[in-house]
């Protein structure tokens, strides 16, 4: 093919469509499992779209259906925006860096990529949902006329938004940080699922769809939901509002295409991390040497070094980051969800201590085969104690402020400040108990965390992981019984004026039991160094 035909000729768009179809066809030929998975996703997508469309049609003419249609369009647009961030490898044509060496001009390339992006089950489902929303709110001939360009604009804006986001973040998504972001996608999906659950409960209330009106009033002026709102406005005779809604969506499409073309040009003409200029820049950036930032506040010697290494593992290793982020996110989510569902209790704040304390378990598993370097520096129980204590201190740097924040937030959210001091003290005691049992479980029940794949336990070690986790949590709960018994006694005896002592007692008890657990675990670590190394190296 000649340079002219590739750069700006009319054959460029059909070429990209055929490329998209070829990639899809060749991908399905790789394995029967992939073919089955794709067919299953198509069937599920079609059934979902059919169910939503039929539901929207059934709601046609009912009050507040316009707010529902606008909200659905907004959620659909948000899904298209975040899809490239969490699934960057789902469509190989999303990576324009593969086309850098070809003589392609930005404007025809944008048109061709946008057209190719309309091929697939995703755009078809979007078209179906937009059509269903249009049918639900359309009333009269004028609304039907406005519905045709409105539906087309919704699909084009969604596709252009996904492409623009993918192009702007393609280098991030192909880096280590981008892969970490994809790993964290599961956390956002879980939180979003809880949001959908709460929203479904609200929709089942006697008020029905009317609870969507405040949000719908805002989204009506946000493209491309404004195009769906324009259909409803045209049916009610508000032609000025309808024209404004369509104009906003057209303006959004133009701006997205302009941004996409600009970032595409920058991406295909600027050096990346493989070039000499970028390498020299990174070399200059790291020439300072030493520790910078808040890390300089860590103590000197072995303690500070181990703490810094532990925190860097938690930040850089994808699975460690996922574990930490899940614990933090779920710990914040549990009190909120229980309160919204009408089961609010300040005792749900214990989830913060429980989830963060469990990060102390299997401390050596995150080292994998590199644990041999740690083992070579441990020769006495004192060395093992310093190693475990530094890891516990690194955990405490995050866990104690986090537990404090959750307890304060839960008390403020529920308006129950009378129980704040006792819950805070009990939470600190539980955190210390889990640190103690986590250190002991790390020595007695270590297991490997595979660096590749989605599994967090190496094959054949699942039973060890379950024993370590549930056995340690059960023992941690037993270690918390003395403070729990004191709390019950103060309540039963009517000594509510002394409940404040649970905060200092709980803090001291947590520190004491954590120290005891570290000292009990230290000699066992020294005796079991070969076994620990063998166990954590299987992944």
N, C-alpha and C positions, 0 to 999 in steps of 0.2 A: 504494500500500500504506500502511496506517495506521501511526502511530507505535507503537501497542500491538503490532501483529503483528510489527513489525520488532524491537522491544525485547525481547520475551520470548515471543512467540507460537509455536505449534507449527510454523508454516510457515518458520521461520528456517533450520533444518537442511536441508530439501529445497532451499531457495533457494540456499544455498551450494554444495550438490552440483551443482545446475544451472549455477551460475556457474563452477564448476571445469570442467565438461564444455564449457561455451560457450567458455571461454578456450582449452581444448585444441583444440576444433574450429576456432575462428577462427585460432589460431596455425598450424594445418596448411594453412589456405587462403591464407596469405600468399605462399607460393612452392612450386613443385614440389620444389625441393631440400630444403626443410624437411620436407616430407611424406616424401620418400624417407629422409632422415636419421632421422626418428622411427620409421618402419616398420623400418628397419635396426636401430635400437637396441632396439625391441621384440623382433625376431627373435633378436638376440644375447642379450638378457636372458632370453628364454624358453629358448633352447638352453643357456645357462649354468646356469639353474636346473634344467632337466631333467637335465643331466649331473651336477650336484652331488647332486640327490635320488637319482638312480639309484646313484651311488657310495655314498651313505650307506646306502641299502637293501641294497646288496651287502655292506656291512661289518657288517650287523646280526648280532649274536651274537659278533662277534670281540672279543678283548681290547682294552681301551683305547679303544673306539669312543666311550665316554662323554666322555673327555677331548677327542676330536676334535669332537664335537657341541657341547660347552661352548665350546671355542675358536672354532668357527665362529660361534656366537651372539654371542660377545664382539666379534669382528671386524665382524660385521654391525651391531651396535649402534654401534660406533665410526664406521663409515661413515655411519650416519644422523646422528650428532652433528656430524661435520665437513662434511657435504654442504652445509648452508646457508652455511658460511663461505667455501667455495671456489666455489660456484655460487649466489650470491644472487639472480640473475635467472632461474634455471631455472624457478621457479614464482611467478607474480605474486601468488598468494594468500598467499605467505609474508610479504608486506609489509603488516602491519596498519595502517600509517599512512595507507593509502588509505581506511580506514574511519573515520577520526577524526571527520569531520563528520556521521556518521550516529548516530542515537540508539540505540546498541547497548549493552547491559549486558554486563559481562565474563563472567559465568558461562554464559549461553546462547551467547555468542560463542565461548567456548572449546570448548563441545560441538560447535558447528556447524563450526568450523574443523578440529577433530580428525576429525570424520566426513568432511569434504571431503578431508582429507589422505590418507584411505584409498582414494581413487580414483586409479588410475594403475598403471603397470607396476611401479614401485618397491615399493609395498605388496604387490602380487601376488607378486613374486619373494621378498619377505621372508616372506610366508605360506608359499610353497612350501618355502623353505629351513628354516623353523621346523618345518613338517610333516615334512620329511625327517629332520630331527634327532630329532624325537619318535619316528618309526617306527624309527630306528636304535637307540634306547636303550630303547624300551618292551618290557616282558617281562611278560605276564600282563594279566588284566582290570583290576586296580587301576592299573597303569601306563597303560592305555588310558583309564581314567576321568580320571586326572590330566592326561593329554596334552591333552585338549580345552581346559580353561581355560588351561593352560600356553602353548599355541600362541597363543591369543587375547591373552594378556598380553604375550607377546614382541612381537607386532605393534603393540599399543597403546603399549607403552613406547617402541619405536623411533619411531613417529609422533609421540608427545607430546614426546620428546626433541628431535627435529628442529624441531618448532614452537617449543618453549621457547627453544632456542638461537637460532633465527632472530629471535624477538621480542626477546630480550635484546640482540642485536647488530645490529638492523636499521639503526640510525642510523650505526653504525660502518661497516656494509657498503655503505651508500649514500654514504659520504664518500670522499675521496681515499685515506685510509689503508685503508679497506675494499677499494677496488679494487686497491691494492698487495698486500693479503693474498691476493686472488684470483689475482693474477699469480704469487705465490709458491707457489700450489697445485701447479704443475707440479713444483717442486723436491721437495715432500713426497711427491708421487706417485712420483717417480723413486727417492727413498730408500726408500719403502715397497715399491716393486717389487724393489729389491735385497734387502730383508728377506724378501719372499716367496720369492725365488730361493734364499736361504740356508736358509730353512725347508724348502723342497721338497727340497733336497739332504740335510738332516738326516733327513727322513721316508723318504728312499730308503736310509738306512743299515740295517744288519742289525737294529738295535733297533726299527725301524719306529715305530709310534704310541706306544711306551712313552716316547719322549723328550718327549711332550706332557703326561705325568702331573704333573710338578711345577707347570707353569702351570695345568693343569686343576684341581688341588687348590685353587688360589687363586681362580680364576674361578667355581668352583661356588657361591661365596657372594656373587657380584657380580651384581645384577639386570641384565638379565633372564635371564642365563645360569643363575641359580639356579633358574628355572622349568624349564629343560630338565633340570638335575640332579635336580629333584624327581621327574621322570618315572622316571628310573633308580632313584632311592631307593625309590619306590613299588613298582617291580617286584621289588626285593630285600627287600621287607617292612619297610623303614625308614620307617614312616609318619610318625614325628615329624620326621625330616629332610626328608621330602617336604613336610609342612605348613609347616615353617620356610622352605623354598625358595620356595614359593608366596607365603607371607606377605611375604617380603622383596621380591618382585616387585610385589605389590599396594601395599606401602608406597612403593616407588620410583615407581610410577605416580601415587599420590596426591600425593606430594611434587612431582613434575614438574608435575602439573596446578595445584597451589597456586602454585608458582613462576611458571608460565606466566601464570596469572591475575593475579598480583601485578605482574609486569613489564608485562603488557598494560595494566593500569590505569594504571600510572605513565607508560607510553609515550603513552597517549591523553589524558592530562590535564596533562602537563608541557610547557613550551615547548621548541621545537627551535631549531636554528641560524638559522632564518629570522626569529625573533622579535626584538623590540627588546631584551628582557632579555638574550638570548644575545649580541647584537651589542655591547651595552654592556659585558658581561662580558669579551668578547674585547678590546675597546678598553682596558679597565683593565689587562688582562693584558699588553698590548703597549705600555703607556704608558711603561714603564721605558726603552725604547730601548737601543741599543748591543748589544754582543755579550755573551752570558752563558754560564756553564758552562765546559766544557773548551775552548771556542773562544777564550777569553781567553788561553790559553797559546800560541796561534799567534803567529808573529813579526809585527812591524808592517810596514806598507808593502804593496807590491804582492804580495810573496810570501805573506803571511798572508791577504790578500784572495782571491787565486786559490785557495789551499788550501781556504779555507772554502767558496768557491763550488763547487769540485770535490767536496768531501765532501757538500755539500748536494744536488748533482745525484745523487750515488750513493745518497743516502738518500731523496730525494723523487721522483725520476723513476722511474716504474714499470719501464721497460725497463732502465735502469741498475741499479736495485735487483735486478731479476731476474738480470742478468748477474753482478753481484757475489755474490749469494746462491748462484747455481749454482756458481760457481767455488769459493767457500768450502765449500759442502756436498759437492761431488764430490771436492775435494781431501782432505777428511777421510774420505770414504767409501772411496776407492780403497785406502789401506793396510789398513783394517779388513776390507773384503770379500776382498782378496787373502789376508789372513792366515787368515780363517775358512775359505776355500776350500782351504787347505793350500799356497798359493803365496806365503806371506809373505816379504817382503824389505824391508830398510830402505831400499832404493833406490826403493821406491814413494813415499817422502816427496818425491821430486822433483816429484810432481804438484802439490804446494802452490805451489812456485815457478813452475812452468809456467803454471798456471791464473791465478794472481794477476798474474804478469808480463804476461799477454796483455791485462789490463785497460788497459795503457798504449797499446794500439793504437786507432787512430781516435779520438784524444782530441777532435778538433774536431767529430766527427760527433754527439756528444751535445749540442752547443750548437745544432744545427740552424740555422735562419735567424738566430737571435740571435748567431751568430758575428760578425756585422758590428760588434757592440759591442767584441768582443775585437780584431777587425782594426783598428778605429779607434784602439786604444791601442798598436798595434805599428807602429813606424816604422823601427826599427834592429834589427840582429841581436841587440843586447843586450836589447832589449825582448822579442824572441821567445825568447831563452834564458831570461830570468826567468820568462816564462809557462810554458814547458815544464818548467823546473826546479821551479816551484811545484806543477805537476800531478804530477810524479814524486815530490815530497816527500809530497803527500797520499796517493798510492798507497803509499808506503813506510810511512806511519803505520799502515796496516792490514796490509800484506804482511809486513813484517819480524817483528812479533809473531806473526802467523799462521804463517809458515814456522817460526819457533822452536817454537811450540806443536806443530805437526804432526811435526817431527823428534823432539822430546822424547817426544811421545805414541807415535810409531811405535817408537822405541827401547825405551820402557818396555813396550809391548805385546808386542814380540818378544823382549825381554830381551837385545838386542844393543847394549850400550853401547860396545863396542870400536870400532865404526864411527861413533859419534855425531859426533865432531869433523870427520871428513873429509866426511861427508854434509852436515853443517851448512854447512861452508865451500863445498862445491860448490853447494849450494842457493842460497846468497847470491850466488855468482858467476853462476849461471844467471839469478837474478832481475835482477841488474844488466845482463846481456847483453840480456834481453828488454825492459828499460826503454829501453836504447839503441836497439834496432831498432824498438821501438814508437814512439819519438819520430820516427825517420826515416820510418817507414811512415805516421805521421799527416800528415807534410808531403807525401809523394809520392803516397800512395794514399788520400785521404780519400773517404768516402762517407756518404750520408745515412741516418739511422735514422728511419723513419716513426713519427710520434707516435701514429697510430691503427693498429689491426689487429695481427696477430700476426707480421708480417714484420719482421725486424731490418735489412733492406737494401732500399733503394728500388729499384723496377723499373729494370732496365738497368745496375745497379751490382754485381750479384752477382760478376762476374768480378774487379772491383776488390777486393771484400772478400776473395775467396779468395786473390788475389795478396798482398794486405797481410798476411793472417793466416799462411798457410803459408810464404810467402817470408820473412817476418820471423822466424818460428820457426826456419826452416832456417838463416838467417844468425846468429840468436842461438845456435844449437847450435854453429855454426862458431866463434863468438867464445869459446865456453866450452872449446874444444879445448886451449888451452895449459894450463889448470888440470887438465883431464882427463888430459893427457899427463904432467903432474907426478905425479898420483895413481897412474897406471899404473907409472911409473918407480919410485916409492917401494915399490910392492908387488912388482914384479919383482926389484928389487935387494935385497929383504929388509930395507929400512930402515923397518920398522914403527914403530920408536921415534920417527921424525920425522913420522909421519902427522899429529900434532897441529898442525903448521905450516899445514896446509891450511885451518884455520879463519881465522887472521888473514890469510893470503895470499888466501883466497877472498873475505873481506869487503873487503879493499883492492882486489882485482881487480874486484869487482862495482861498487864506487864509482867506480873509475877508468874502466871501460868505459862506465858510465852517463853520466859526465860527458863523455866523448868523443862519445858518441852525441848528447847534447843539443847540444853545440857544433857538431857537423856538421849537425844538423837545423835549427838556428836560422836561418842565412842562407837556407836553402831555404824556410822558412816565410815569410820576408819577401818573397821573390821570387814566391811562389805564392799570396799572399793572395787575389787575385780568383778564381783557380781553386778554392782551398779553399772560399771562400764559396759559389761556384756549385755545387760538388759536395755540400756538406752541406745546402743549402737545397732539394734536390729532394723531400724527404719532407714 
